[in-house]
Amino acid sequence: MADTTPNSVYYELWENRSGNLLAEFDTEDEALRFVRDRLKGGDFAAVLSWSLHRSNQAVPIAYGKALYALVDKHMPV
């Protein structure tokens, strides 16, 4: 569970079709590791509908294919 106290920065993984929050992480690496593990499990189609957000920014860090590319760049599948 991410530290969501005021002024803390954490990372959120959202499922865009439903608008549901999937998980919160203390670091971007933890979030990318979670996505990588799902990709390793063959869940590519699900990941395409996800977006990664930093708690203090309105615009996502990456979503869909860009999220896959970010994971592949930092933590190859």
SVG drawing of the C-alpha trace seen along z (x, -y; Angstrom):
<svg xmlns="http://www.w3.org/2000/svg" viewBox="-16 -18 32 34">
<polyline fill="none" stroke="black" stroke-width="0.4" points="0.0,0.0 1.4,-3.4 2.0,-6.2 -0.9,-8.5 -0.2,-11.1 -0.4,-14.8 2.6,-15.9 3.7,-12.3 4.2,-11.3 3.0,-7.8 2.0,-6.0 -1.4,-4.8 -2.2,-2.2 -5.7,-2.7 -7.8,-0.5 -9.1,-3.0 -12.2,-1.2 -13.8,-0.9 -12.1,-3.9 -11.1,-1.6 -7.9,-2.1 -6.0,1.1 -3.2,0.5 -1.0,-2.2 2.7,-2.0 5.4,-3.9 7.7,-4.0 7.5,-4.0 9.8,-0.9 7.3,1.0 4.5,0.0 6.5,1.0 7.5,4.3 3.8,5.0 3.0,4.3 6.0,6.4 4.8,9.4 1.4,9.1 3.0,9.0 5.1,12.1 1.9,13.8 0.5,13.2 -1.9,10.4 -0.9,8.0 -4.5,7.2 -5.3,6.0 -2.2,3.9 -3.2,2.0 -6.1,0.5 -4.0,-0.6 -2.4,-3.9 0.3,-4.9 -0.1,-8.2 2.0,-10.1 -0.2,-11.2 0.7,-14.9 0.2,-15.2 -3.1,-15.1 -1.5,-13.8 -0.5,-10.1 3.1,-9.0 2.2,-6.4 -0.8,-4.4 -1.5,-1.6 1.4,-0.8 3.4,-3.6 3.2,-1.9 4.3,1.4 7.3,-0.5 8.2,-2.1 8.2,1.3 10.3,2.8 12.8,-0.1 13.3,0.0 12.5,3.7 12.6,5.8 9.9,8.6"/>
</svg>
